[in-house]
């Protein structure tokens, strides 16, 4: 069956309509992809900003904890040093009392310790 000019024209018109519809669909898909890309970029930028804020906050908190720990250790070290100085002063006072109460026993003890250290040192 030979086709007529009318049929050919109708077919060309249908093909043209399909082509235009396809072009509109492709254009719409491109616009959707562009919008989605923009949304993803915005979301990633927001995420990066939030992650940066959290990292800075974590760093600040860690530094504050470290400073607090250092201060606590300084206080404890100072207290221990004070206690050691008090103990040394107390020992010094006791030694002075013992030496003044028993001078001969103290001299004998010092000679004995010196002799033991000398013998040990020779070996």
C-alpha positions in Angstrom: 0.0 0.0 0.0 1.5 3.2 -1.1 1.4 6.0 1.5 -0.1 9.3 0.6 1.2 12.7 1.2 -1.3 13.2 4.0 0.0 10.1 5.8 3.6 11.2 5.4 2.8 14.7 6.6 0.9 13.2 9.6 3.9 10.9 10.4 6.3 13.8 10.1 4.1 15.9 12.4 4.0 13.0 15.0 7.8 12.6 14.8 8.3 16.3 15.2 6.0 16.3 18.2 7.8 13.3 19.8 11.2 15.0 19.1 10.0 18.3 20.8 8.6 16.4 23.8 11.9 14.4 24.1 13.8 17.7 23.9 11.6 19.2 26.7 12.1 16.0 28.8 15.9 16.1 28.3 15.9 19.8 29.2 13.8 19.1 32.4 16.2 16.3 33.4 19.2 18.6 32.9 17.5 21.2 35.1 16.7 18.6 37.7 20.3 17.4 37.7 21.6 21.0 38.1 19.2 21.7 41.0 20.2 18.4 42.7 23.9 19.2 42.2 23.3 22.6 43.8 21.5 21.0 46.7 24.3 18.4 47.3 26.9 21.2 47.2 25.0 23.2 49.7 24.6 20.1 52.0 28.3 19.3 51.7 29.3 22.9 52.5 27.0 22.9 55.5 28.3 19.6 56.7 31.9 20.8 56.3 31.1 24.0 58.2 29.5 22.0 61.0 32.3 19.5 61.1 34.8 22.4 61.3 32.9 23.9 64.2 32.8 20.6 66.0 36.5 20.1 65.5 37.3 23.6 66.8 35.0 23.0 69.8 36.6 19.6 70.5 40.1 21.2 70.3 39.0 24.0 72.7 37.6 21.5 75.1 40.7 19.3 75.0 42.9 22.4 75.6 40.7 23.4 78.6 41.0 19.9 80.0 44.7 19.9 79.5 45.1 23.3 81.2 42.9 22.1 84.1 44.9 18.9 84.5 48.2 20.9 84.4 46.9 23.3 87.1 45.8 20.3 89.2 49.2 18.6 88.8 50.9 21.9 89.7 48.9 22.2 92.8 49.5 18.6 93.8 53.2 19.0 93.1 53.4 22.1 95.2 51.6 20.4 98.0 54.0 17.4 97.8 57.0 19.7 97.8 55.7 21.5 100.8 55.1 18.2 102.6 58.7 17.1 101.7 60.1 20.3 103.0 58.1 20.0 106.2 59.4 16.4 106.6 63.0 17.5 106.0 62.7 20.3 108.5 61.2 17.9 111.0 64.0 15.4 110.5 66.6 18.1 110.8 65.0 19.2 114.1 64.9 15.7 115.4 68.6 15.1 114.4 69.6 18.3 116.1 67.7 17.2 119.3 69.4 13.7 119.2 72.8 15.1 118.6 72.5 17.6 121.4 71.1 15.0 123.8 73.6 12.2 123.0 76.7 13.7 121.4 79.0 10.7 122.0 76.5 8.1 120.7 76.0 10.3 117.6 79.8 10.5 116.9 80.1 6.7 117.4 77.3 6.1 115.0 78.8 8.4 112.4 82.2 6.7 112.7 80.6 3.3 112.3 78.6 4.3 109.3 81.7 5.9 107.8 83.7 2.7 108.3 80.9 0.5 106.7 80.7 2.8 103.7 84.5 2.8 103.4 84.6 -1.0 103.5 81.8 -1.3 101.0 83.4 1.2 98.7 86.7 -0.7 98.6 85.1 -3.8 97.2 
